[in-house]
């Protein structure tokens, strides 16, 4: 299929979800998605920056302004904001607060300033960013470097990860690095080094240094990737495609272990029917110990059947970031193949841009016209064809 047509359709979707307050999560008239979400909005905004489209970039600016103006006094960034005329509804999370809203917001502000060359934009939100970083410090709880994230505390809000979740630590590093491009603060540089060291000590095999949970670490049979999370109850060992993509993109871990992650992820992608990485792998089944934790962690209806949603489902959005990771490691051929696979699923049902897909049956799941599914196409297409690069 013509990649330019896929790109055009993705841009059209981002235009459809553009509102006076920022990017909405879906063009579908579903109440919970007709909101400006921190995470979805920033990811769509990153795609806007990659596109170079001035109107979309303006919508990204509005997204960030909406989030900033509704920051909680303690520093929390809204999970989502809905505006009805003069009435504003703000949510800081459902069953739990959303830790990644805070990090995505900081990343968004800094990437916007970097790509538009508008340094004043960072200065304008310095106070809000400082509050975000202070809050993240508090969320360490034990002041040892890693964030402690509640169950449901990030994008995988109906999954089993909790405690020291890999994805959230990596987003924090990206946020700190993005901000420090402008701040040049030695304390922030030291913090980045400290968090990176803790990640390598606790999430990679044969590491040297004092572990958070020595007994659990020593009992862990390390796979060919970083485990998705650990807590006082031990490690959860599923492959988290988003987190491991961020680890590659941010260059975390030894070169040899990064190559191991690359080889594992490419092999996994190639054996999947959709030729996409599943969000978490392998799927949790009814016979598994974690099934009870999974089946009870939903606010409305249960969606995490094996091979679906977070539980082994395939998401265009996650694969967009995997594509950026592949490119950062010089895997251009694999990135091109991945873009073809993303475009193929986004085009299903006359470009319905579904939220995710069953990795076994290939059936679409979730919300159609999902904005960040379109963002994946834009991010990877522009990175491949225009050599566009974010601040990393």
N, C-alpha and C positions, 0 to 999 in steps of 0.2 A: 504493500500500500504506500501511496505517496506520503513521504514523511512531512512534506510541506503542508499537505492537507491536514494531517494530524496536528501539526503545530498551529495552523490557522484556527482549527476547531478548539484547541486548548486556549488560545488567546481569546476567542469569542466567549468561552465559558467564564474566563476571568473578568471579561467586560460585563457579562450578565450578572455576576455576583458582586459587582462594584456598587456600593451605596454611598450616601453622603457621610456615613460614619466609618466606612472602611469596607474591607472584604467580608462578605458573608460566607458561611461554610458550604452552602449549597444553593443552586438556582431553584431547587425544588421547594415548593411552599410547605415546608415542614417546620413547625414553630421553633424547635430546638436548634435547627440549622440556619434559621433566618436571623442569625446573631453574628456579631463580630467576636470571633474566638481568638484568643491570644496565639495559641499554637498554630491553628489553621491559617489565621490572618497573616502571621509572620512568614510562614512557608509560602503562601501565595505572594506575599510581598517580595520574598527573595526571587521568586519567578518573575515578578514584575521588573525587578532590577536587572535580571538577566536578559529580559526581553528588550529593554531600552525604551519601552512604550511609555511616553510621558504621562498619559492619562492613567495608566495602571500604576505608575510610580507615585502619582498624586494620591491615588486611592490607598496606597501603602502608607503614605505619610498620614492620611486621615485615620487609618487603622491604629497606628502608633499613638496618635494624639488622643483617640478615644480611650485606649488602654491606659495611657498616662493620666488622663483627667479623672479616671475612676480607680486609681490606685488606692488601696486601703491605707489608713494612717500607719499601720504597722509595716507597710512595704509590699504587701501581697498585690500581685497584678491579677486583674479579673481573669477567670477562666473564660468568661464570655459576657458580653454586654448587648442588651436589646433596647432599642429606642422606639417609643411610640409618641411622636410629637414631643410634648414637654416631659413625658414620663420615661424614666430610665430604669431598667431592671438590670442589676449587676449580680453575677454569680461568681463566687470565688472557688467553686467546686461543688460536687454533688455529695456522694457518700464520704468523700475526703477532699481536702484542698489539693490544688494542682501545682506541684512544685515546678513543673516545666514551663508554666505560664511566665514565671519570673525570669528564667534564663532565656527563653525565646524572645521576650520583650527586650532585654538588654542586647541580645544578638541583633534583633531587628533594628534598633536605634543605630547601632554602630555600623552595620552593613549598609543601611540607608545613607548615613553620612559619608561612608567610604566610597560608595559607588556613585553618589551624586556630587561628590567633592564638596559637600556642605558641612564643614567641620562645626559650624555654629549649632547644628542640630544636636550634637552630643552635648555641647555646653548648655544648651537650653534645658536638657533633661538630666543634668548632672545630679541634682538633688534626688530625683526619682531613682536613678541608677545606684547611687550610694545607699539608698534605703533598701534596694533589692539585694545588694551585696551584704549589707548588715544582717538582713533577714536570713540569707543563705548561711552566714556564719552561725547564726543562732540555731539553724536547723541541723547543724552538725551534732548538737547536744553534748557530745563528749569532747569537743574542741580538738579532735584528732585528724581533721582534714576532709573526711567524707560526709556527704549529706545523708541524713536518715530520712527515708521517704516512706510515707504510709502506704498500705495497700490501697490501690485505686488512685495513687498520687501523681500519675502522669498520663501520657497518651494511651497507654495500655491499661485503661481504667477499669476493665473487667477481667484482668489477667491476674496471675499469682505473684508477680514480683513485688517485693517490699524490702524495707531495710536499706542496705547499701546497694542501691540499684545502679548498675553500670551506666545505663543511658543518661541518667540525671547527672552523674559525676562528669561525664564527657561534655554535656551541654554547658555545665558550669565552667569547665576549662575553656570552651569556645567563647563563652560570654566574657570571661576575664581577659582572654587574649584579644578579643575584638575591642574591648574598652581600653586596654592598655596600649593599643596602637596609637590612641590619642593622648592617654594620660601619662605614659612613660613613668609609671610609679614603681619604685623598687620593691615596695611591700606587695604589690600585685604580682610582680615578677616572681617573688619568693613564694607567694601563695600558689601560683601555677605550678612551680617546681614541686612544692610539697604535695599537692593533690595528685600530680602525675606520678610521683614516687609511691604514694599510697595505692594508686591503681595498679601499678606494676608489682608491688609487693603482694597485694591481696587478690588480684585477678589474673595473674600469669603464673605458669608453672615454674618450679625450681627457683623461685625468687629468694633474694637475700634481704632480710630485714624483719622487724617484729611485726607479726601478723595481728590483725584485729581479733581473729578467732582461730588461734593456732591449731586446736584440736580438729575443727571442721576443715581447715585448709589441708592438714596432713591426711585426713581421711578422704579428701576429694580426689576422684579419678579425673584429672584434667583432660578435657577434650581438645580438639584442634582450634579452639576459639576461647574467648573470655566468657566465663559463666555470666548469666543475666543478672544475678543478685545474690547477696547473702545477708543473713540476719543472725541474731542470737540462736535461732533454730537451725542454722547451717546454711549450705549453699543450695541455690536452685540452678540447675545446670543446662537448661535449654539454651539453644543458640538464639540470641536476640539479633536479628538482621540489622535493625536500625542502630543499635549500640555498637556492634562490631564494625559497621560501616563508618560510624563516627570515629571509632578508634583508629581505623586506617586513615581516614581523612585528616585527623589531627596528629597522626604519626605517633601514637601511644604504644609502648611495648617495644621489645627488641626487634631489629630488622628481621631476624629469622622467624620470630613468632608472628609478626605481621605477614610474612610470606606464607606461613602455615595457615593463617586465617584466610588469606586470599585463595590459596589452593582449595581449602575446604569449601569456601563459599561458592567458588566457580563450579566445583564438582556438584554441590548440592543444587545450584540453579540449573545445571545442565540435566540433572536427573528428574527435575520437576516437569509436569505436563505443560504448565504455562510458560516454562523457561524463565520464571521469576523466583526470587527468593521468598520463602514464606516468612511472615513476621517473626514467629517463634517456632522452633523445631527441636525435637519431634513433638507432635501433638500430644496433649494429655488425654488419656482415655478413661473410660468409666472404671476400669480396673486399677488405675493408678492412685497412689496415696493422695496426690494433690487434687483429685477430682472434686472432693467435697469443698475444698477452698475455692475452686474455680466455679462450681455450680451455684454457690451462694453469693458470689460477688457480682451481682447485677441488680440495678435499681428498678428496671422495668421487666423486660422479658429476657430469658437466657438466649445468648447468641453464640456462645463459645463451644459449639459442637466441634469434634475433631476435624481438622482441615479447614475450619471456618474462622472468620473474624480474627481475634488475636491468637487463637489456638491453632496455629498452622495455616491460617488463611493468607492469601497473597494480596498485597496492597501496592498499587502503582506508586503512591507517595513514598513508601519505604524504599522501593526500588529506585526511585529518583535519586535518593541520597546514596544508595549503593553504587549507582552509576557515577556520582561525583567521586566516591572513594576509588572506584576502578580507574578513573581518569587520573586521579592524584598519584596512582602507582604505575602509570604508563600503560595500563591495560585498555588501549583505545579500541581494539577489535572487540573485546568482550563488552565494552561500554556501548558500542554501536549495535551489537546483537541485543543487548538489554533494552535499548531504546525501541528497537523493532517490537520486542515482546510487550513493553509498556504500551506502545501505540496500538498493538493488536487488541489488548484487553480494553483500553479506553474507547476503542471504536465499536465495541460490541453494542448491539441494538441501536444502530445509527448514532454512534458517539454519545452513549449514555454516561460515560465517565463514572462507572460504579465505584463505590467506596472500597470494596475488596471482593475477592473471589475464592471459591472453594478450590483448594489446591489439588484435590483429587478429581472432582467432577467438572471443574472449570466453570461452574455455575456462578453468576454474579450474586453478591450479597450486599446488604446495607443500602445506603442512600444513593440514588442516581444523581448525576450532575454535581458530583462532589468536587469542590473547587480544587482541593489539593491533589486530586488525581490528575487534573489538567496541569497543575503546577509542575508535576513530575516530568511531563513531556517537555515543558518549556525549559526547566532547569537543565535537563540533560541535552536537549537539542542545541541550546545556545552554548553550553559548555563544549560540546563537540564541534559545532560549526563556526563559532565566533571566538573560541578560546577564552570565553568569559570566565573570570575567576573571582571568588569571594575572598574576603579578608580571613585568613586562617592563621 
